[in-house]
């Protein structure tokens, strides 16, 4: 399970439609369908079911969405914290990056 | 930024040594070094610095580790919730997986 997978699931849950979610995510519909199916296999449960009126979340899907939203929000907040910090301070000198662990 | 990257960073921060962390993670040392360097480039800051006595976290690295631990813990808890659930209930029938969105 990766953050990308969680973001894909949340987009599908939001759009209630794989094709629309794929457009929003700028991925192909088969790629997105595969990612969702792989996630369900990994979790061992169906997160959403297809109906005439689009996708609906299962109880497991509703549970998963709540946790996924929390995790994705925390990760986004962490990334934004560094974006904001870099706006305030000069960019890291190249030599500093060179001093990061090379083993 | 992905959960895998966060787990890699946390292992290096824990071991204070790229080679030992690579052993723990079952990845090569160059792969791990690259992942950490890519993460630092993405964040625009050095998370750790090399010294005679191994790696030490920068202030940004200490900040990042606290948030990364929280995110990885939540993701692990979510995955374990489904593992536990599947122990209690029978595995998902194949046809149910077949009914997951195919687009």
N, CA and C atoms of all chains as a GROMACS GRO file, in nm:
protein
  618
    1UNK      N    1   0.085  -0.119   0.000
    1UNK     CA    2   0.000   0.000   0.000
    1UNK      C    3   0.088   0.124   0.000
    2UNK      N    4   0.064   0.211  -0.095
    2UNK     CA    5   0.142   0.334  -0.106
    2UNK      C    6   0.049   0.456  -0.108
    3UNK      N    7   0.104   0.572  -0.082
    3UNK     CA    8   0.022   0.693  -0.081
    3UNK      C    9  -0.046   0.714  -0.216
    4UNK      N   10   0.025   0.678  -0.323
    4UNK     CA   11  -0.034   0.694  -0.456
    4UNK      C   12  -0.163   0.611  -0.466
    5UNK      N   13  -0.156   0.487  -0.415
    5UNK     CA   14  -0.274   0.401  -0.419
    5UNK      C   15  -0.389   0.461  -0.340
    6UNK      N   16  -0.356   0.519  -0.224
    6UNK     CA   17  -0.459   0.581  -0.141
    6UNK      C   18  -0.521   0.699  -0.215
    7UNK      N   19  -0.437   0.776  -0.285
    7UNK     CA   20  -0.489   0.893  -0.359
    7UNK      C   21  -0.578   0.847  -0.475
    8UNK      N   22  -0.537   0.738  -0.538
    8UNK     CA   23  -0.619   0.683  -0.647
    8UNK      C   24  -0.756   0.639  -0.593
    9UNK      N   25  -0.753   0.566  -0.482
    9UNK     CA   26  -0.879   0.519  -0.424
    9UNK      C   27  -0.969   0.637  -0.387
   10UNK      N   28  -0.910   0.738  -0.325
   10UNK     CA   29  -0.990   0.853  -0.281
   10UNK      C   30  -1.051   0.928  -0.399
   11UNK      N   31  -0.978   0.934  -0.510
   11UNK     CA   32  -1.032   1.001  -0.629
   11UNK      C   33  -1.151   0.922  -0.685
   12UNK      N   34  -1.138   0.790  -0.687
   12UNK     CA   35  -1.248   0.706  -0.737
   12UNK      C   36  -1.368   0.718  -0.643
   13UNK      N   37  -1.342   0.716  -0.513
   13UNK     CA   38  -1.451   0.727  -0.415
   13UNK      C   39  -1.520   0.863  -0.429
   14UNK      N   40  -1.441   0.965  -0.459
   14UNK     CA   41  -1.495   1.100  -0.474
   14UNK      C   42  -1.580   1.111  -0.601
   15UNK      N   43  -1.525   1.061  -0.712
   15UNK     CA   44  -1.592   1.074  -0.842
   15UNK      C   45  -1.703   0.971  -0.860
   16UNK      N   46  -1.695   0.862  -0.780
   16UNK     CA   47  -1.790   0.750  -0.794
   16UNK      C   48  -1.792   0.699  -0.938
   17UNK      N   49  -1.678   0.710  -1.005
   17UNK     CA   50  -1.671   0.671  -1.145
   17UNK      C   51  -1.525   0.657  -1.184
   18UNK      N   52  -1.487   0.540  -1.234
   18UNK     CA   53  -1.347   0.514  -1.267
   18UNK      C   54  -1.297   0.605  -1.379
   19UNK      N   55  -1.378   0.622  -1.480
   19UNK     CA   56  -1.333   0.700  -1.596
   19UNK      C   57  -1.311   0.846  -1.558
   20UNK      N   58  -1.405   0.903  -1.482
   20UNK     CA   59  -1.388   1.043  -1.439
   20UNK      C   60  -1.267   1.056  -1.347
   21UNK      N   61  -1.251   0.958  -1.257
   21UNK     CA   62  -1.136   0.964  -1.165
   21UNK      C   63  -1.005   0.954  -1.243
   22UNK      N   64  -1.003   0.869  -1.345
   22UNK     CA   65  -0.882   0.854  -1.427
   22UNK      C   66  -0.847   0.986  -1.495
   23UNK      N   67  -0.951   1.058  -1.540
   23UNK     CA   68  -0.927   1.190  -1.601
   23UNK      C   69  -0.866   1.285  -1.500
   24UNK      N   70  -0.924   1.287  -1.379
   24UNK     CA   71  -0.876   1.376  -1.274
   24UNK      C   72  -0.730   1.344  -1.239
   25UNK      N   73  -0.697   1.214  -1.235
   25UNK     CA   74  -0.564   1.170  -1.193
   25UNK      C   75  -0.464   1.170  -1.308
   26UNK      N   76  -0.514   1.192  -1.431
   26UNK     CA   77  -0.428   1.187  -1.550
   26UNK      C   78  -0.360   1.050  -1.564
   27UNK      N   79  -0.438   0.946  -1.540
   27UNK     CA   80  -0.392   0.809  -1.566
   27UNK      C   81  -0.496   0.743  -1.655
   28UNK      N   82  -0.458   0.629  -1.714
   28UNK     CA   83  -0.555   0.560  -1.799
   28UNK      C   84  -0.655   0.485  -1.710
   29UNK      N   85  -0.773   0.465  -1.763
   29UNK     CA   86  -0.877   0.394  -1.687
   29UNK      C   87  -0.835   0.250  -1.653
   30UNK      N   88  -0.772   0.175  -1.747
   30UNK     CA   89  -0.728   0.040  -1.710
   30UNK      C   90  -0.623   0.039  -1.599
   31UNK      N   91  -0.533   0.140  -1.603
   31UNK     CA   92  -0.432   0.150  -1.497
   31UNK      C   93  -0.499   0.172  -1.362
   32UNK      N   94  -0.595   0.263  -1.359
   32UNK     CA   95  -0.663   0.295  -1.234
   32UNK      C   96  -0.745   0.175  -1.185
   33UNK      N   97  -0.815   0.109  -1.276
   33UNK     CA   98  -0.893  -0.009  -1.238
   33UNK      C   99  -0.803  -0.117  -1.178
   34UNK      N  100  -0.686  -0.132  -1.238
   34UNK     CA  101  -0.592  -0.234  -1.190
   34UNK      C  102  -0.542  -0.198  -1.052
   35UNK      N  103  -0.513  -0.071  -1.031
   35UNK     CA  104  -0.463  -0.027  -0.901
   35UNK      C  105  -0.566  -0.052  -0.791
   36UNK      N  106  -0.692  -0.023  -0.823
   36UNK     CA  107  -0.798  -0.042  -0.724
   36UNK      C  108  -0.816  -0.191  -0.696
   37UNK      N  109  -0.812  -0.272  -0.804
   37UNK     CA  110  -0.830  -0.416  -0.786
   37UNK      C  111  -0.714  -0.475  -0.706
   38UNK      N  112  -0.592  -0.429  -0.737
   38UNK     CA  113  -0.476  -0.478  -0.662
   38UNK      C  114  -0.487  -0.440  -0.514
   39UNK      N  115  -0.536  -0.320  -0.488
   39UNK     CA  116  -0.553  -0.276  -0.348
   39UNK      C  117  -0.654  -0.366  -0.277
   40UNK      N  118  -0.765  -0.398  -0.346
   40UNK     CA  119  -0.867  -0.483  -0.285
   40UNK      C  120  -0.813  -0.624  -0.261
   41UNK      N  121  -0.731  -0.672  -0.354
   41UNK     CA  122  -0.671  -0.805  -0.334
   41UNK      C  123  -0.576  -0.802  -0.215
   42UNK      N  124  -0.499  -0.693  -0.206
   42UNK     CA  125  -0.403  -0.680  -0.096
   42UNK      C  126  -0.476  -0.678   0.039
   43UNK      N  127  -0.589  -0.608   0.042
   43UNK     CA  128  -0.665  -0.596   0.166
   43UNK      C  129  -0.755  -0.716   0.189
   44UNK      N  130  -0.778  -0.793   0.083
   44UNK     CA  131  -0.862  -0.912   0.095
   44UNK      C  132  -1.010  -0.881   0.107
   45UNK      N  133  -1.052  -0.769   0.052
   45UNK     CA  134  -1.192  -0.732   0.059
   45UNK      C  135  -1.228  -0.637  -0.055
   46UNK      N  136  -1.357  -0.631  -0.086
   46UNK     CA  137  -1.404  -0.536  -0.187
   46UNK      C  138  -1.426  -0.400  -0.120
   47UNK      N  139  -1.369  -0.296  -0.176
   47UNK     CA  140  -1.386  -0.161  -0.121
   47UNK      C  141  -1.501  -0.089  -0.188
   48UNK      N  142  -1.530  -0.128  -0.314
   48UNK     CA  143  -1.640  -0.064  -0.386
   48UNK      C  144  -1.704  -0.163  -0.481
   49UNK      N  145  -1.831  -0.139  -0.509
   49UNK     CA  146  -1.906  -0.225  -0.600
   49UNK      C  147  -1.967  -0.140  -0.709
   50UNK      N  148  -1.978  -0.197  -0.827
   50UNK     CA  149  -2.035  -0.123  -0.939
   50UNK      C  150  -2.185  -0.144  -0.943
   51UNK      N  151  -2.256  -0.038  -0.969
   51UNK     CA  152  -2.401  -0.046  -0.984
   51UNK      C  153  -2.444   0.036  -1.102
   52UNK      N  154  -2.574   0.034  -1.130
   52UNK     CA  155  -2.625   0.111  -1.245
   52UNK      C  156  -2.593   0.259  -1.228
   53UNK      N  157  -2.593   0.302  -1.102
   53UNK     CA  158  -2.572   0.445  -1.075
   53UNK      C  159  -2.427   0.476  -1.037
   54UNK      N  160  -2.335   0.396  -1.087
   54UNK     CA  161  -2.194   0.422  -1.059
   54UNK      C  162  -2.141   0.337  -0.945
   55UNK      N  163  -2.026   0.375  -0.895
   55UNK     CA  164  -1.960   0.298  -0.790
   55UNK      C  165  -2.015   0.337  -0.654
   56UNK      N  166  -2.027   0.240  -0.567
   56UNK     CA  167  -2.064   0.268  -0.429
   56UNK      C  168  -1.964   0.198  -0.338
   57UNK      N  169  -1.926   0.264  -0.230
   57UNK     CA  170  -1.832   0.206  -0.136
   57UNK      C  171  -1.901   0.099  -0.052
   58UNK      N  172  -1.829  -0.009  -0.026
   58UNK     CA  173  -1.876  -0.108   0.070
   58UNK      C  174  -1.851  -0.053   0.210
   59UNK      N  175  -1.896  -0.124   0.313
   59UNK     CA  176  -1.866  -0.080   0.450
   59UNK      C  177  -1.715  -0.075   0.471
   60UNK      N  178  -1.645  -0.177   0.416
   60UNK     CA  179  -1.499  -0.174   0.426
   60UNK      C  180  -1.442  -0.054   0.352
   61UNK      N  181  -1.504  -0.019   0.239
   61UNK     CA  182  -1.457   0.096   0.162
   61UNK      C  183  -1.475   0.226   0.236
   62UNK      N  184  -1.587   0.237   0.308
   62UNK     CA  185  -1.613   0.358   0.387
   62UNK      C  186  -1.512   0.369   0.501
   63UNK      N  187  -1.487   0.255   0.566
   63UNK     CA  188  -1.386   0.251   0.674
   63UNK      C  189  -1.249   0.289   0.618
   64UNK      N  190  -1.214   0.230   0.504
   64UNK     CA  191  -1.083   0.254   0.443
   64UNK      C  192  -1.069   0.400   0.400
   65UNK      N  193  -1.175   0.457   0.345
   65UNK     CA  194  -1.167   0.597   0.298
   65UNK      C  195  -1.136   0.692   0.413
   66UNK      N  196  -1.201   0.670   0.528
   66UNK     CA  197  -1.178   0.759   0.641
   66UNK      C  198  -1.030   0.758   0.681
   67UNK      N  199  -0.972   0.637   0.689
   67UNK     CA  200  -0.831   0.628   0.730
   67UNK      C  201  -0.739   0.680   0.620
   68UNK      N  202  -0.773   0.649   0.495
   68UNK     CA  203  -0.690   0.692   0.382
   68UNK      C  204  -0.685   0.844   0.374
   69UNK      N  205  -0.801   0.909   0.399
   69UNK     CA  206  -0.805   1.055   0.394
   69UNK      C  207  -0.713   1.114   0.501
   70UNK      N  208  -0.713   1.052   0.619
   70UNK     CA  209  -0.630   1.101   0.728
   70UNK      C  210  -0.482   1.090   0.693
   71UNK      N  211  -0.443   0.973   0.637
   71UNK     CA  212  -0.303   0.948   0.604
   71UNK      C  213  -0.256   1.041   0.491
   72UNK      N  214  -0.338   1.054   0.387
   72UNK     CA  215  -0.301   1.139   0.273
   72UNK      C  216  -0.294   1.286   0.316
   73UNK      N  217  -0.382   1.326   0.407
   73UNK     CA  218  -0.381   1.464   0.456
   73UNK      C  219  -0.252   1.491   0.535
   74UNK      N  220  -0.213   1.398   0.620
   74UNK     CA  221  -0.090   1.416   0.699
   74UNK      C  222   0.032   1.423   0.608
   75UNK      N  223   0.035   1.338   0.505
   75UNK     CA  224   0.149   1.338   0.412
   75UNK      C  225   0.152   1.470   0.334
   76UNK      N  226   0.036   1.517   0.292
   76UNK     CA  227   0.031   1.644   0.219
   76UNK      C  228   0.075   1.760   0.307
   77UNK      N  229   0.034   1.754   0.435
   77UNK     CA  230   0.071   1.861   0.528
   77UNK      C  231   0.223   1.862   0.548
   78UNK      N  232   0.282   1.743   0.555
   78UNK     CA  233   0.427   1.732   0.575
   78UNK      C  234   0.501   1.789   0.453
   79UNK      N  235   0.456   1.754   0.334
   79UNK     CA  236   0.520   1.805   0.213
   79UNK      C  237   0.506   1.957   0.205
   80UNK      N  238   0.386   2.006   0.239
   80UNK     CA  239   0.363   2.151   0.232
   80UNK      C  240   0.449   2.226   0.334
   81UNK      N  241   0.477   2.161   0.447
   81UNK     CA  242   0.558   2.226   0.550
   81UNK      C  243   0.696   2.260   0.494
   82UNK      N  244   0.751   2.171   0.412
   82UNK     CA  245   0.883   2.197   0.354
   82UNK      C  246   0.874   2.296   0.239
   83UNK      N  247   0.767   2.292   0.164
   83UNK     CA  248   0.748   2.390   0.057
   83UNK      C  249   0.744   2.530   0.117
   84UNK      N  250   0.668   2.544   0.226
   84UNK     CA  251   0.656   2.675   0.292
   84UNK      C  252   0.790   2.717   0.349
   85UNK      N  253   0.860   2.622   0.409
   85UNK     CA  254   0.990   2.652   0.469
   85UNK      C  255   1.089   2.700   0.362
   86UNK      N  256   1.084   2.637   0.245
   86UNK     CA  257   1.178   2.675   0.139
   86UNK      C  258   1.146   2.811   0.079
   87UNK      N  259   1.020   2.853   0.093
   87UNK     CA  260   0.984   2.988   0.045
   87UNK      C  261   1.051   3.092   0.134
   88UNK      N  262   1.064   3.057   0.264
   88UNK     CA  263   1.117   3.153   0.361
   88UNK      C  264   1.269   3.155   0.363
   89UNK      N  265   1.332   3.041   0.331
   89UNK     CA  266   1.478   3.033   0.340
   89UNK      C  267   1.536   3.006   0.202
   90UNK      N  268   1.662   3.044   0.178
   90UNK     CA  269   1.724   3.021   0.047
   90UNK      C  270   1.734   2.872   0.018
   91UNK      N  271   1.736   2.835  -0.110
   91UNK     CA  272   1.744   2.693  -0.146
   91UNK      C  273   1.872   2.630  -0.094
   92UNK      N  274   1.867   2.500  -0.075
   92UNK     CA  275   1.982   2.426  -0.021
   92UNK      C  276   2.099   2.428  -0.121
   93UNK      N  277   2.218   2.469  -0.076
   93UNK     CA  278   2.333   2.466  -0.168
   93UNK      C  279   2.359   2.326  -0.218
   94UNK      N  280   2.404   2.318  -0.342
   94UNK     CA  281   2.427   2.186  -0.404
   94UNK      C  282   2.522   2.102  -0.319
   95UNK      N  283   2.625   2.167  -0.262
   95UNK     CA  284   2.724   2.089  -0.187
   95UNK      C  285   2.660   2.021  -0.066
   96UNK      N  286   2.555   2.085  -0.012
   96UNK     CA  287   2.488   2.021   0.102
   96UNK      C  288   2.420   1.893   0.058
   97UNK      N  289   2.356   1.900  -0.060
   97UNK     CA  290   2.295   1.777  -0.112
   97UNK      C  291   2.404   1.674  -0.135
   98UNK      N  292   2.523   1.723  -0.181
   98UNK     CA  293   2.633   1.631  -0.207
   98UNK      C  294   2.679   1.562  -0.079
   99UNK      N  295   2.650   1.629   0.035
   99UNK     CA  296   2.696   1.571   0.162
   99UNK      C  297   2.592   1.476   0.221
  100UNK      N  298   2.480   1.456   0.152
  100UNK     CA  299   2.382   1.361   0.203
  100UNK      C  300   2.438   1.220   0.186
  101UNK      N  301   2.386   1.124   0.263
  101UNK     CA  302   2.447   0.991   0.264
  101UNK      C  303   2.461   0.930   0.125
  102UNK      N  304   2.583   0.895   0.092
  102UNK     CA  305   2.607   0.823  -0.034
  102UNK      C  306   2.650   0.682   0.002
  103UNK      N  307   2.624   0.643   0.126
  103UNK     CA  308   2.658   0.508   0.171
  103UNK      C  309   2.762   0.512   0.279
  104UNK      N  310   0.663   1.173  -0.272
  104UNK     CA  311   0.685   1.107  -0.144
  104UNK      C  312   0.589   0.990  -0.129
  105UNK      N  313   0.644   0.873  -0.102
  105UNK     CA  314   0.562   0.754  -0.085
  105UNK      C  315   0.592   0.688   0.050
  106UNK      N  316   0.503   0.601   0.094
  106UNK     CA  317   0.524   0.533   0.222
  106UNK      C  318   0.656   0.455   0.221
  107UNK      N  319   0.690   0.398   0.107
  107UNK     CA  320   0.815   0.323   0.098
  107UNK      C  321   0.933   0.415   0.131
  108UNK      N  322   0.929   0.537   0.075
  108UNK     CA  323   1.036   0.633   0.101
  108UNK      C  324   1.044   0.668   0.249
  109UNK      N  325   0.928   0.684   0.311
  109UNK     CA  326   0.926   0.717   0.454
  109UNK      C  327   0.985   0.602   0.535
  110UNK      N  328   0.951   0.479   0.496
  110UNK     CA  329   1.005   0.362   0.569
  110UNK      C  330   1.155   0.352   0.550
  111UNK      N  331   1.202   0.383   0.430
  111UNK     CA  332   1.347   0.382   0.405
  111UNK      C  333   1.416   0.485   0.494
  112UNK      N  334   1.359   0.606   0.496
  112UNK     CA  335   1.420   0.712   0.577
  112UNK      C  336   1.424   0.672   0.724
  113UNK      N  337   1.313   0.616   0.773
  113UNK     CA  338   1.306   0.581   0.915
  113UNK      C  339   1.406   0.472   0.951
  114UNK      N  340   1.428   0.379   0.857
  114UNK     CA  341   1.526   0.273   0.882
  114UNK      C  342   1.667   0.332   0.891
  115UNK      N  343   1.698   0.425   0.803
  115UNK     CA  344   1.830   0.488   0.805
  115UNK      C  345   1.847   0.571   0.933
  116UNK      N  346   1.740   0.644   0.970
  116UNK     CA  347   1.747   0.725   1.093
  116UNK      C  348   1.764   0.634   1.214
  117UNK      N  349   1.702   0.517   1.209
  117UNK     CA  350   1.710   0.423   1.321
  117UNK      C  351   1.851   0.362   1.331
  118UNK      N  352   1.902   0.317   1.216
  118UNK     CA  353   2.033   0.249   1.215
  118UNK      C  354   2.150   0.348   1.219
  119UNK      N  355   2.121   0.473   1.181
  119UNK     CA  356   2.227   0.575   1.172
  119UNK      C  357   2.341   0.529   1.081
  120UNK      N  358   2.303   0.447   0.981
  120UNK     CA  359   2.404   0.390   0.893
  120UNK      C  360   2.334   0.335   0.770
  121UNK      N  361   2.375   0.382   0.651
  121UNK     CA  362   2.307   0.342   0.527
  121UNK      C  363   2.323   0.193   0.500
  122UNK      N  364   2.442   0.141   0.522
  122UNK     CA  365   2.468   0.001   0.489
  122UNK      C  366   2.386  -0.092   0.579
  123UNK      N  367   2.383  -0.062   0.708
  123UNK     CA  368   2.303  -0.145   0.799
  123UNK      C  369   2.154  -0.133   0.765
  124UNK      N  370   2.109  -0.011   0.735
  124UNK     CA  371   1.968   0.008   0.700
  124UNK      C  372   1.934  -0.068   0.572
  125UNK      N  373   2.026  -0.067   0.476
  125UNK     CA  374   2.002  -0.139   0.350
  125UNK      C  375   1.986  -0.288   0.377
  126UNK      N  376   2.068  -0.341   0.471
  126UNK     CA  377   2.055  -0.482   0.508
  126UNK      C  378   1.918  -0.509   0.568
  127UNK      N  379   1.876  -0.422   0.659
  127UNK     CA  380   1.747  -0.439   0.725
  127UNK      C  381   1.633  -0.436   0.623
  128UNK      N  382   1.646  -0.346   0.525
  128UNK     CA  383   1.539  -0.325   0.427
  128UNK      C  384   1.548  -0.422   0.310
  129UNK      N  385   1.658  -0.500   0.304
  129UNK     CA  386   1.680  -0.590   0.192
  129UNK      C  387   1.682  -0.516   0.059
  130UNK      N  388   1.748  -0.401   0.059
  130UNK     CA  389   1.773  -0.329  -0.067
  130UNK      C  390   1.923  -0.304  -0.074
  131UNK      N  391   1.969  -0.265  -0.193
  131UNK     CA  392   2.112  -0.237  -0.205
  131UNK      C  393   2.141  -0.100  -0.145
  132UNK      N  394   2.265  -0.082  -0.101
  132UNK     CA  395   2.304   0.045  -0.040
  132UNK      C  396   2.293   0.161  -0.140
  133UNK      N  397   2.335   0.141  -0.268
  133UNK     CA  398   2.318   0.253  -0.364
  133UNK      C  399   2.172   0.290  -0.386
  134UNK      N  400   2.083   0.189  -0.389
  134UNK     CA  401   1.941   0.217  -0.406
  134UNK      C  402   1.889   0.299  -0.289
  135UNK      N  403   1.927   0.261  -0.169
  135UNK     CA  404   1.881   0.332  -0.050
  135UNK      C  405   1.937   0.474  -0.045
  136UNK      N  406   2.066   0.487  -0.078
  136UNK     CA  407   2.127   0.620  -0.080
  136UNK      C  408   2.056   0.710  -0.179
  137UNK      N  409   2.021   0.654  -0.293
  137UNK     CA  410   1.954   0.732  -0.397
  137UNK      C  411   1.815   0.775  -0.349
  138UNK      N  412   1.744   0.684  -0.284
  138UNK     CA  413   1.610   0.716  -0.236
  138UNK      C  414   1.614   0.830  -0.134
  139UNK      N  415   1.713   0.824  -0.045
  139UNK     CA  416   1.724   0.929   0.057
  139UNK      C  417   1.762   1.063  -0.008
  140UNK      N  418   1.853   1.056  -0.104
  140UNK     CA  419   1.895   1.179  -0.171
  140UNK      C  420   1.780   1.238  -0.252
  141UNK      N  421   1.703   1.152  -0.319
  141UNK     CA  422   1.587   1.200  -0.395
  141UNK      C  423   1.485   1.265  -0.302
  142UNK      N  424   1.468   1.203  -0.184
  142UNK     CA  425   1.373   1.260  -0.087
  142UNK      C  426   1.419   1.398  -0.043
  143UNK      N  427   1.550   1.411  -0.017
  143UNK     CA  428   1.603   1.540   0.026
  143UNK      C  429   1.590   1.645  -0.084
  144UNK      N  430   1.610   1.603  -0.208
  144UNK     CA  431   1.594   1.697  -0.320
  144UNK      C  432   1.448   1.739  -0.331
  145UNK      N  433   1.359   1.642  -0.313
  145UNK     CA  434   1.215   1.671  -0.322
  145UNK      C  435   1.174   1.771  -0.214
  146UNK      N  436   1.229   1.752  -0.094
  146UNK     CA  437   1.193   1.840   0.018
  146UNK      C  438   1.274   1.970   0.016
  147UNK      N  439   1.383   1.970  -0.060
  147UNK     CA  440   1.466   2.089  -0.069
  147UNK      C  441   1.549   2.115   0.054
  148UNK      N  442   1.584   2.011   0.126
  148UNK     CA  443   1.665   2.027   0.246
  148UNK      C  444   1.738   1.897   0.278
  149UNK      N  445   1.845   1.910   0.356
  149UNK     CA  446   1.918   1.791   0.401
  149UNK      C  447   1.850   1.737   0.526
  150UNK      N  448   1.820   1.609   0.525
  150UNK     CA  449   1.756   1.546   0.641
  150UNK      C  450   1.859   1.484   0.733
  151UNK      N  451   1.973   1.446   0.676
  151UNK     CA  452   2.079   1.387   0.758
  151UNK      C  453   2.215   1.423   0.700
  152UNK      N  454   2.312   1.424   0.789
  152UNK     CA  455   2.449   1.455   0.748
  152UNK      C  456   2.540   1.342   0.795
  153UNK      N  457   2.644   1.320   0.713
  153UNK     CA  458   2.738   1.213   0.748
  153UNK      C  459   2.849   1.268   0.836
  154UNK      N  460   2.883   1.192   0.937
  154UNK     CA  461   2.995   1.231   1.022
  154UNK      C  462   3.082   1.110   1.049
  155UNK      N  463   3.189   1.132   1.125
  155UNK     CA  464   3.280   1.022   1.156
  155UNK      C  465   3.207   0.911   1.232
  156UNK      N  466   3.108   0.953   1.313
  156UNK     CA  467   3.037   0.854   1.394
  156UNK      C  468   2.904   0.814   1.332
  157UNK      N  469   2.896   0.819   1.198
  157UNK     CA  470   2.775   0.776   1.130
  157UNK      C  471   2.685   0.893   1.094
  158UNK      N  472   2.561   0.862   1.060
  158UNK     CA  473   2.467   0.964   1.016
  158UNK      C  474   2.401   1.031   1.135
  159UNK      N  475   2.380   1.161   1.123
  159UNK     CA  476   2.303   1.232   1.224
  159UNK      C  477   2.194   1.311   1.154
  160UNK      N  478   2.076   1.316   1.214
  160UNK     CA  479   1.965   1.390   1.157
  160UNK      C  480   1.987   1.540   1.175
  161UNK      N  481   1.951   1.616   1.072
  161UNK     CA  482   1.947   1.761   1.086
  161UNK      C  483   1.819   1.797   1.162
  162UNK      N  484   1.802   1.925   1.195
  162UNK     CA  485   1.677   1.967   1.260
  162UNK      C  486   1.558   1.932   1.170
  163UNK      N  487   1.574   1.954   1.038
  163UNK     CA  488   1.468   1.918   0.946
  163UNK      C  489   1.444   1.766   0.948
  164UNK      N  490   1.552   1.691   0.961
  164UNK     CA  491   1.540   1.546   0.965
  164UNK      C  492   1.465   1.497   1.088
  165UNK      N  493   1.490   1.564   1.201
  165UNK     CA  494   1.420   1.528   1.326
  165UNK      C  495   1.272   1.559   1.313
  166UNK      N  496   1.242   1.676   1.255
  166UNK     CA  497   1.103   1.716   1.231
  166UNK      C  498   1.035   1.615   1.137
  167UNK      N  499   1.106   1.581   1.029
  167UNK     CA  500   1.051   1.490   0.929
  167UNK      C  501   1.029   1.351   0.989
  168UNK      N  502   1.122   1.305   1.072
  168UNK     CA  503   1.108   1.171   1.129
  168UNK      C  504   0.983   1.160   1.216
  169UNK      N  505   0.957   1.263   1.295
  169UNK     CA  506   0.838   1.259   1.381
  169UNK      C  507   0.712   1.242   1.298
  170UNK      N  508   0.701   1.321   1.191
  170UNK     CA  509   0.580   1.313   1.106
  170UNK      C  510   0.576   1.182   1.028
  171UNK      N  511   0.693   1.139   0.980
  171UNK     CA  512   0.699   1.016   0.901
  171UNK      C  513   0.659   0.896   0.986
  172UNK      N  514   0.702   0.896   1.113
  172UNK     CA  515   0.666   0.784   1.202
  172UNK      C  516   0.516   0.778   1.221
  173UNK      N  517   0.453   0.896   1.235
  173UNK     CA  518   0.308   0.901   1.256
  173UNK      C  519   0.235   0.847   1.133
  174UNK      N  520   0.279   0.889   1.014
  174UNK     CA  521   0.213   0.848   0.890
  174UNK      C  522   0.230   0.698   0.865
  175UNK      N  523   0.353   0.648   0.884
  175UNK     CA  524   0.380   0.506   0.862
  175UNK      C  525   0.304   0.420   0.963
  176UNK      N  526   0.293   0.470   1.086
  176UNK     CA  527   0.220   0.396   1.189
  176UNK      C  528   0.071   0.386   1.153
  177UNK      N  529   0.014   0.497   1.106
  177UNK     CA  530  -0.128   0.496   1.069
  177UNK      C  531  -0.152   0.400   0.951
  178UNK      N  532  -0.061   0.402   0.855
  178UNK     CA  533  -0.076   0.314   0.738
  178UNK      C  534  -0.064   0.168   0.780
  179UNK      N  535   0.030   0.140   0.869
  179UNK     CA  536   0.046   0.003   0.918
  179UNK      C  537  -0.075  -0.044   0.996
  180UNK      N  538  -0.132   0.049   1.076
  180UNK     CA  539  -0.250   0.014   1.154
  180UNK      C  540  -0.368  -0.017   1.062
  181UNK      N  541  -0.379   0.060   0.953
  181UNK     CA  542  -0.487   0.038   0.857
  181UNK      C  543  -0.473  -0.098   0.790
  182UNK      N  544  -0.350  -0.131   0.747
  182UNK     CA  545  -0.328  -0.261   0.683
  182UNK      C  546  -0.356  -0.375   0.780
  183UNK      N  547  -0.310  -0.358   0.906
  183UNK     CA  548  -0.332  -0.464   1.005
  183UNK      C  549  -0.480  -0.482   1.036
  184UNK      N  550  -0.556  -0.373   1.027
  184UNK     CA  551  -0.700  -0.384   1.055
  184UNK      C  552  -0.766  -0.482   0.959
  185UNK      N  553  -0.721  -0.481   0.833
  185UNK     CA  554  -0.781  -0.572   0.735
  185UNK      C  555  -0.726  -0.712   0.750
  186UNK      N  556  -0.599  -0.724   0.788
  186UNK     CA  557  -0.542  -0.857   0.814
  186UNK      C  558  -0.621  -0.924   0.926
  187UNK      N  559  -0.645  -0.848   1.034
  187UNK     CA  560  -0.719  -0.903   1.148
  187UNK      C  561  -0.862  -0.940   1.106
  188UNK      N  562  -0.923  -0.851   1.028
  188UNK     CA  563  -1.061  -0.874   0.984
  188UNK      C  564  -1.070  -1.002   0.901
  189UNK      N  565  -0.969  -1.024   0.816
  189UNK     CA  566  -0.972  -1.142   0.729
  189UNK      C  567  -0.949  -1.271   0.807
  190UNK      N  568  -0.884  -1.259   0.924
  190UNK     CA  569  -0.867  -1.378   1.007
  190UNK      C  570  -1.002  -1.422   1.063
  191UNK      N  571  -1.088  -1.322   1.088
  191UNK     CA  572  -1.216  -1.352   1.152
  191UNK      C  573  -1.321  -1.394   1.050
  192UNK      N  574  -1.311  -1.342   0.927
  192UNK     CA  575  -1.413  -1.371   0.826
  192UNK      C  576  -1.352  -1.451   0.711
  193UNK      N  577  -1.434  -1.528   0.636
  193UNK     CA  578  -1.383  -1.607   0.524
  193UNK      C  579  -1.326  -1.515   0.416
  194UNK      N  580  -1.230  -1.566   0.336
  194UNK     CA  581  -1.172  -1.484   0.230
  194UNK      C  582  -1.278  -1.442   0.129
  195UNK      N  583  -1.249  -1.331   0.063
  195UNK     CA  584  -1.342  -1.275  -0.035
  195UNK      C  585  -1.357  -1.370  -0.156
  196UNK      N  586  -1.480  -1.406  -0.192
  196UNK     CA  587  -1.498  -1.491  -0.311
  196UNK      C  588  -1.442  -1.425  -0.436
  197UNK      N  589  -1.390  -1.505  -0.526
  197UNK     CA  590  -1.328  -1.450  -0.648
  197UNK      C  591  -1.426  -1.362  -0.725
  198UNK      N  592  -1.554  -1.408  -0.731
  198UNK     CA  593  -1.650  -1.332  -0.812
  198UNK      C  594  -1.669  -1.190  -0.757
  199UNK      N  595  -1.650  -1.176  -0.625
  199UNK     CA  596  -1.663  -1.042  -0.569
  199UNK      C  597  -1.552  -0.952  -0.620
  200UNK      N  598  -1.431  -1.009  -0.625
  200UNK     CA  599  -1.320  -0.931  -0.681
  200UNK      C  600  -1.350  -0.898  -0.827
  201UNK      N  601  -1.413  -0.996  -0.896
  201UNK     CA  602  -1.446  -0.974  -1.035
  201UNK      C  603  -1.544  -0.861  -1.053
  202UNK      N  604  -1.621  -0.834  -0.946
  202UNK     CA  605  -1.722  -0.728  -0.957
  202UNK      C  606  -1.666  -0.591  -0.918
  203UNK      N  607  -1.536  -0.587  -0.884
  203UNK     CA  608  -1.478  -0.456  -0.853
  203UNK      C  609  -1.463  -0.379  -0.985
  204UNK      N  610  -1.453  -0.245  -0.976
  204UNK     CA  611  -1.457  -0.163  -1.098
  204UNK      C  612  -1.356  -0.208  -1.203
  205UNK      N  613  -1.408  -0.230  -1.322
  205UNK     CA  614  -1.321  -0.260  -1.436
  205UNK      C  615  -1.329  -0.141  -1.532
  206UNK      N  616  -1.387  -0.035  -1.483
  206UNK     CA  617  -1.398   0.088  -1.564
  206UNK      C  618  -1.539   0.109  -1.614
   0.00000   0.00000   0.00000
